[in-house]
Amino acid sequence: MQTPNPDPTPDDDESQSVARRIQRLSLHLTPIPSPLDDGHQIERVECAKAAAKLNVDTDSLSSYMRGKHREIQDRVLDYFNKRPDLQTPVEILKDDHRELCMRQLTALVRDAGIRPFRYVAEDPAKYFAILEAVGSVDMSLGIKMGVQYSLWGGSVLNLGTKKHKDKYFDGIDNLEYPGCFAMTELHHGSNVQGLQTMATFDPITDEFIINTPNDGAIKWWIGNAAVHGKFATVFAKLMLPTHDKRGVSDMGVHAFIVPIRDLNTHQTLPGIEINDCGHKIGLNGVDNGALRFRSVRIPRDNLLNRFGDVSRDGKYTSSLPSINKRFAATLGELVGGRVGLAYSSGSVLKIAGAIAIRYSLLRQQFGPPKQPEVSILDYQSQQHKLMPMLASTYAFHFATLHLVDKYSEMKKTHDEQLVADVHSLSAGLKAYVTSYTAKSLSICREACGGHGYAAVNRFGSLRNDHDIFQTFEGDNTVLLQQVAGDLLKQYQEKFQGGTLTVTWNYLRDSMNSYLSQPNPVTARWESEDHLRDSKFQLDAFRYRTSRLLQSVAIRLRKHSKTLGSFGAWNRCLNHLLTLAESHIESVILAKFIEAVQNCADASSRAALKLVCDLYALDRIWKDIGTYRNVDYVAPNKAKAIHKLTEYLSFRVRNIAGELVDAFDIPDYVTRAPIAMQSDAYSQYTQYVGF
């Protein structure tokens, strides 16, 4: 096998390209027969060919999808179904929504006996299952629960030590200590190391003094702050007094517990200014506020000191040697929020997809002359909108379950490689899934025509509430850059002889494949068996990622000579984002293929295989230019991929109802009249008063 050259010159790349073109031209003169089908002529995909509809055992598929935490999710959903007073109406004022949201969370914890905080550290998979169910009741409720337990509570558990857990755990758990997570500032969101809020140690009183030095440092968009929060985990630069001319030493960003309201009177405490961020595009059940601190004193023990501590005499100690390593360790413990958003975003896509597909099966429009009208899902254009989206929903389900499992393992083992892997995977999946879902919500609305515009059918609220998922817990563009940066780090540091973490280890083999010429024979295979072969699909995804990684590394090296590292990165930014998305798609497909192979029930496995093939081939077709440009796919093969993708969309349409039913989302959760499994139009007309 050819030894990969991790640092080829542009001339090498050009010579390989020339060789590929020469070989490609020679194939026109001397066609090579395909070895498939025992020497028989390559069969062409006939999209019009009749195929038997798959029989899908919906119960078996649903059991496989929902897994071991189905019972607690059903408890949550059943509880809210029996409490109409806790259900969110279609039309509700901001202040009323906030109070309802707090009542919903309090009732869940104190009345229904669901205690999510106990699972944050002990059983994260169970916590995320509860979060998914709660978010399907009201997305604002899901976010409020996440702020209380994953962010405020999680910061105490993950960044504090035993003294903090002993003091705060019960109060956070039972909602006596509602709290906030005060990281983002008016001028700084994604650049956490650039935060300006200061926590200066006063050795005389043994206290930290929390200060907002300017308006740009006001904590902004802080959930739970405007109305309900009594504590805040405040991220600030830890400043220690020194005996030299500097006066203070900046030890980097640390987290501090700061009381913001009196526990008994709920009055704002001295030195703290709280203002309401006001009405938002969505999630108005969450009370986002802005916080300013004016010389607020807190005990030294309120420093969350897992990664850095200050002694009574003002000495700083840490097990980590530098500001950057402490910062990385701190943020590494907060990836649970990203995991939850990726997982929850997939749940939103399930609900929207269920509404759009059920309506598309119900709604009839036009048809052949003098014959009954046909379902709008029988139209190829509607299938093109919704079937690849349904396939993606299944793909995201298994990918985010994998992420939750890896996160749970990380919390148990604290393995360094696993921590790094989860950090990058959570960044990539959160960015990719939330961006795709945001676009799909608009497609679902459009696919349901005028009825999709009715607020009662939920696309508006789902779209508006979900929209911010693309921004909080890390802006998606920034997160994809983190993924690209990690890919380049793996490429530069570990490609030759190093041990790659699990998510990345495919790169070595696929990079070898990239550095050799594409096989001119397989580039022309176009049989359905070949195109539906999971090895072909995964190889294609990984080849694309490897090619993008190799080419961007060359470009960065070239531009850095004249533009510097920052300028080179900015010049190649769109390339880097495409690389990150390509890698994440490769991971998603790999996990989907595994899920198909691990499914024991034959009927469910056949359905999942069909959906997986649609997901893979639709993605390949959407980026067919990349494959054509390097002769990875010949023209006839590209046409075959397109035809087969349309045919698979038609076949998935035939079982779309069963696939949606397998999500096991009751009517009282989807709530949209047009999505009801029976008497949909009747319930819709009753809603408006007929």
N, C-alpha and C positions, 0 to 999 in steps of 0.2 A: 504493500500500500504506500502511496505517496506520502512522504512526511510533510505535514502541513507547515507552511511558512507563515508565522503569525504576523509578519511585517513585510508583506510583498510591496514592491514598488508599483507606481501607476503603470510603468512600462510592462511589468509582468501581467498586470490585469488586462492591459490592452492587447497583449500578444495572445492571451487566452481567449479574449473576445474574438479576435481575428480568426483563430483556429476553429472556434465554434461556428463562425459564419461560413468558413470554407467547408467544414464538415456538413453543415446544414444544406448548402448548395449542392454538394455531391449526392445527397440523398434524393434530390429531385431527379438526378440522372440515373441513380442505381437504387431503386426502392428496396428496402429490407423487409422481408416477410416477418410477421409477428409470430413468436413461438407459442402464443396462447392458443387454447382450444385445440391442442393436438394438431396444429398445422392448418386448421380450418381458417377460412377468411374471417377477419375481424368483424364481429357482429356490430351493427349500428344500433344505437339506442333509438327505439321507436316510441316516442312519447304518447302516441295515440293507441298503442297496443293495450288491450284490455288486461287487467290484472285483478285477481281476486282480492276483495277487501279483507284486510287482516281482522281476525277475531281477537279483540283485546279484552282480557280479564281485568276490568277496571279496579276491582278490589285488590287483586294481587299487585297491580302496578302502583296503586295508591299506597299500599303497605310498604312496598319497596322504596317509594319516594319519601314518605313521611318519617320512617324510621322509628327509633325507640322512644322519642319524646312526644309522641302523638297524644298520649293521655293527658299530660299537663296542658298542652295546647287546647285540647277539647274542654278541659276544666275552665280555662280562661274564657273561651268563646261562649260556652254554655252559661257562665255566670253573667256576662254582659247581656246575653240574649234574654235572660230572665229578669233583667233590671232595666226596663224601658226608661226609667228616670235618669239612667246613666248613659243613654245613647245620644250621640251627637246629632242634632237636627241639621237639615240641609242649610237652613238660614239661621245664623247665630252671630250676635255681636261679639267683638273682640274681648271685652271684659267678661262677658258671660261665658265665653268659650274657655277663658283662662280658669275661671272658678270651677267650671264643670270638669276641666281636665285634672285639676287638683283633687276634686271629689272622686273622680274615676280612679286615680292612683291610690288615694287613701282607702277607698272601698276595696280595691283589689288586694291591698296589703293587710288591712285590718279586719275586713269582713270575710273576704273569700279565702284568706289565709295563704295567699301566694306571696312568698318572700324572695323576690329575685336576687337580693343582695347576697344571700347565702350561697348562691351558685356562681357569683362573679369569679371567685377564686377556686372554689371546690369543684365545680362542674360547669365550665363555660358553655359547653354545648347545650346544656339545659337552660342556661340563662338566655342564650340567643334564641332558643325555641320559644321561650316565654315572650321575648322581645318581638318576634315575628307575629305571634298571636295578638299581642297588645297593639302593635302597629296596625294590624288589620281592623281593629275596632275603631281606632282614630290615630292617624299618623302623628298628630300632636301629642297624644298620650304616649306613644312609643318613644318620641324624642324626649319628652319630659322624664319618663322613666330612665332613659339612657343618661340624661344629665345627672339625675340623682344617684344612680347606682354605678354606671360605668365610668362617668367622668369624675364627679365629686367623690363618690364612694371609692371608685377605682384608684383615684390619685392617693387617697389615704392608705388603701391596702398596698398599692404597688410602689409608692414613693416614700411612705412612712415606715416606722419600725413598730415594735410591739407596744410601746407606750401609746402610740396614736391609735392603734387598733383597739386596745383595751378601753381607751377613753371615748372613742367615737363610733365604734361598730354598731352597738345596739341602737343608738339614736339615729344613725343613717338608715339602718334596717327598718325601723318602725316609723320612720318619717317624722320623728320629733326633731331631727336635725336636717331640715331641707337645706340643700346647698347648691353652690355654683362652681363652675370651672372657669376661672378668670385668666385666660391666656391671651386671646386676641386683643389687640389694641387698635385704636383708630388708624394709626399709620403703619401698623405691622400686624400681618396675619400669618402668611406662609413663612416669613423670615423670623422664626421664633428667637433665634440668637440676637436679632436686632431689637428685641423688646427694650423699652426705656424705663419702665417702672422700677424703682429702686427699693431695696430692703437693706438699710444701713444698721450695722450692729452698734449698740450703745453699751460698752463694757461697764459703765457706772451703774446702770439700772438692770443690766442683763436682759435687754429687750432688743427687738428689731423695730426700726422705724420705717413704715411703709409710706412711700411718697410717689405721687404722680408729678413728675417734673415739668410737664408741659401738656397742652391739649392733645397733642398727638399720642401721648401715652395713656389717655383715658381708655380703660378696658371697655370693649364694645361688643355688642351682640351676645352678652352673657346670659345664657338661659337660666331661668329661675331668679334672676336678680331683680327684675322690675317689681315683683309682688311678693313671692313666697320664700325666697332664700334667706337663711339666717347665718350661713357661713359661706365662705368662698375659698377655694384653693387658688391663691394668687401667684402667678409666675412673675418673678422679678429678679433683677441682677442683685446678687448678694455682694454687698460692699463692706469690707473690713477696714477699720482705721489702722493706719501705719504710722511709724515714727520718722518717716522720711518726708521729703518735700512734696511727695504726691498726696499725702494726707489719707487717701483711701486706696484700697486694692480691690479690683473687680474680679470676683471669683466665678463669674458666669451666672447663667440663669438657673435659679432654684425655685422650689415650690414652698409656699407658706400657707398655713391655715389662718384665715383672718375672719373673726366674727364681724358681721355687717349689720345685724339687727339684734335687739334685745330678745332673749328667749321667751320672756314672759309678756312684755308689752308689744313686742314686734316693732318697736320704734327704731329708726335708723340710729346707729351708734355715732358718737362724736368723731369728727374728722372724716366721716364717710359721706360722700354725696352720691345718691342714686337717682338716675333718670330713666325714663321709659323710652325704649327705641321705637315704640309706636307700632302702628298697623303695618303688617308685612304682606308680601305677595301671597304667602301661605303660612301654614303652621301657626295660626294666631291663637291657638290654645297654649302656646309656650310664651312665657312672659320674659322676653329678652330686654335686658337693660344695660345701661352704661354706668361704670363705677369710677369715681375719682377719690384718691386717698390723700389726705392732708395731714402728714405727720401722725399717722395711726400707729400706736405702739402695741406690740404683741409680745408675749413671752418668748424667750429663746427656744423653748420646747416646741413652739408652733412651727419651727422649720421641719419640713418633711425630710428627714436626714438619712435616708437609706444609702444615698450615694455621696453625701458630703455633710460634715457636721462642724459646728462651732462650739468650742469649750467655753467654760465660764470666764476664762481669762482672754478670750478672743482669738484662740488659735484654731486654724482650719485644718481638718483632717479628712482624708478620703482614700478609699481603696483604689481609686482610679487616678492615674497620674496627670491628666490634663483636663482643661476646660472642655475641649472637644469630646473627649471620651466620656466625661460625666454627662454632657449634653446628649450624646448619642444613647447612653444608657437610660437616661430619663425619658426621652421620647420613645425608646424601644419598649418601655413598659406601658405606653399609652396607645399601642396599636389596636387594642380591643375595640376602640371606637370605629376604626376603619373596618375591622372585621364585621362589626354589627351593621354598618351601613351597606357594605357589599351584600350581606345576607338579606337584609331588609329590603334593599332595592329589588332583588330578585322576587321577593314576595309581592311587592307593588306591581311588578310586571305580570305576575300570575293573575292578580285580580283584574287588571286592565285587559289582559288577553282573554280571560274568561268572559268578561262582559262583551267584548268586541266579537269574539268567535261565536258565542251563544246567540247574540243578536244576528250575526251574519248567517247562521243556520236557520233562524226563524224568519227573517225578512225575505220576502219574495218580491222580485221586480223584473218585469219584462219576460221574454221567453219566445220560443218558436211560434209562428202564426197559428192561431186557433188551438193552442195548447196551453196548459196551466203555466202560470208564471214560475220561474225557477228561483231557488235560494241564491242570494247574492254571493254566497261563498262558492257557488258553482262557476262564477266568473273568474277567469284566469287572473285578471287584474287584482281582484280581492284576495285570491290565493297568494299572489305575489307580495301583497302588503302584509298578510297575516301569518302565512305558514312558516317562512323563515324566522319570523319573530317567535312563533310558538316553539320552533326548534331551538332557538337561542335561549328561551326561557328554561327549557329542560337542561341545556348545556350549562347555564349559569347555576342552576340548582345543584348539580353535582360538583361543580367547581367551588362554589362557596361552602358546601358541606365539607369538602376536602380542606378548605382554608380553616374552617372552624375546628376540624380534627387536629390540624397541625398547630393551631393556636393553643388548643387544650394540652397537647403534648408538650409544647414549649413552656406552658405555665407549670407543668409538673417537673420537667427535667432541667429547665434553664440552660439547655445546651446552646453554646455560643453560635454554632453554625445554624441551628434551628431558629434562633432569635433573628439572625440576619436574613434567613430565608423567608420567615413569616413577615418580617418588616417589608421586604420588597414585594412579596406576593400579595399582601394586604393592600399595599399602595396601588399595585397594578390592577387588581380585581376591583377595588373600590372605584378607581377612575374609570375603568372600562365598562363595568356593569352599570354604574349610575349614569354615565353618558348615553349608553345604548337605551336604557330605560326611559330617560328623559325624551329622547327622540321618538321612541315607540309610543309614548303616551299621546303625543300629537297625532301619530299615524292612526292609533285606535280611535281617537275622536273623529278624525276625518272618515275613517272606514264605516262609522255608524251614522254618517250624514247628519241631518238636522236633529235627530233624536240624541246624537252624541253631544249636542250643544246644551241639552237640558241639564241643569245642575244636579237634578235628582239622579241622573244616570252616571254621575261621579267623575267623569273624565277631567272636568275642570279642577275639582278639589284635589284629585290624585296628582294631576300635573303640577298644580301650584305648590302643594305640600312637598312633593318630591323634588322640585326644581333645585332647592338649596343643597340637596345631597351631592351635587356636583362641586360644591364649594367648601362646605364645612368638613372638619377632620382632614383638611388638606385639599387645596385647589387641585382639580384633576390634571391640569397642565403641569403643575409643579410635581405632582405625584408620578406622572409618567416620566418626567425627567429623572426622578430618583431611580426608577426602574432602568432607564437607559444607562444611567451612571453605574449602577450595579452590574449591568451586562458588560460594560466596558472594563470595569474592574476585574470581573471574572476572566474576560478575554485577555487582559494584559498580565494579570498576576498568576492565574491558575491554569491557563490553557495548556502549558507544557508541563506535564507530570504532576500537577497539583490535584488535590481532591476537590471536586466540584460538589456543591450542595445538591440535594436531590432534584430541586426544581431546574437546575441548570445543566445537569450532567449529559443531557442529549447534545449539547453544543459540540463536544469533541467529535463525535461521529458525523454529525451533520456538517461540521466545518470541513472535515476531510472530504465529504461529498461535494461541498461547494467548491473547494479548491481544485477538484478534478472537473473534467468537462461533463455536462449533462449527457446522460445516455441517449444517443439519438434513436435507439429502438423504443425504449419506454416512453420517450417524448411523443411517440405516435400511437401508442396503444389507446384504443378508445372503446373497448368492450365494457358493458355494464359491470361485469364481474371485476374488472380491473379498477374502474372508477369508484366502485363501492368497496374496494379493499381498504381497510383501515390503515394498512401500512403505507399504501400510496398516499392517502390523504395526510397522514401525519408527517410523512417524509416531505411532502410539498410544503406544509406549514413551516417545518423546521428548516428546510432549505432556504425559504424566503427570509427567515429570521437570521440565519447564518450569513447570508449574502448582505443583508442590511447592516449587520454588525461589522463585517469585514470592510465594507465600503465606507461606513461612517468613521471607522477608526483611521482609514487612510485620509479622508477629508479633514478630520480634526488635526491630524499631524501636519498636513500641508498648510492649513490656515493659521495654525498656532504660531508658525514662524513669522508671520507678518501682522497678525491681529492679536496675539497673546491668547491665553487659554480662555478667558471670558468671551472675547470677541469671536474666537473660533467656535465656541459652543453656540453662541447666538447665531452665527452664520449657518450652522448645521442643525438648528433647533427643530425644524419640521421633519428632517430626516430622523432625528433622535426620537421624536414622538411616534413616528411611524414604526421605528424599530421596537419601541416599548409595546405598542399595541400588537404588533406581530408576535412578539414573545408571549404576551398574555393569551392571545388566541391559541397559540400552540399548547399552552398549559391547559386551557379550557377544553380543547379537543382531546388531549391525552386523558384527562379525567373523565370525559364523557365516554370514550372508548373503554376505559376500565370499568365504568359503571355498567355498560352494556355486557361486557364479558362476565361480570360478577353477578348478574341477575339470574337467579335460579329458575324462575318461571318462564317457560318457553314462549308463551304468547306475549308476555311483557318484554322479553328480550327481543323478539322480532319487531315489536313496535318501537322500542328504543333504538334498535339498529337503523330502522327506516328514518327516524327523526335525526339520529346522529349523522347519517349520510347526507341528509338535506343540509344540516348545519355546516358540514365540512365543504361540500361542493358549492353551496351558495357563497361561502367566504372565498373560495378559490376563484369562482367566476367574478365576484366583485373586484378582485385584484388581478384579473387575467392578464392585464397589460404587463405586470411585473414578470409573470411566467413566460409570456410571449417574447419579451425583450431579450431574454437570455436563452431562448429555445428550450426551456424546460418543458413547454407544452407546444406541440405543433398545431397549425391552424385547424386541422380536422378534429384534433383532440379537444381544442377549445370549444368548437361547435358542439361536440358530443357532451361536454360538461354542461354547456348551456341547456341543451335539450333535456339531459337527464335531470338537471335541477328543476326545470319546469314540470317534468313528469313526477318527480318525487314530491313536489308541492301538491300536485293533484292527488297522489296516493295518501299523503298526510292529511289532506282535506277530508278524505273518506273516513278517517278515524279521529278527526279533530274534536268531535264531541266527547269521545271516550278519553282522549288525552287531557282535555280540560277537566273532565269529571275526576280524573285521577289526582288532580290537585287537591280534591276533597275540600273545596271551599263552599260552605253552606250558603244558601240564598240570603240568610240574615247577616252574612258577612259581606258578600258582594253588594247587597242592598239595592242595586240598580234595577228598576222594573224591567228594562229591556233584556236583562240577563237572567230573569227568572226561568227556571226549568219547566214551569207550567204556567199557563194563564198570564203570560208576560204582558200582552197588550191590555188585558183586563185590569191588571194591577196598575199599569201605567195610566190608563184613563181614569181609574178611581182616584189616583193621586191628584189629578187636576179637577176632580169634583163631579165626574159623571157617575 
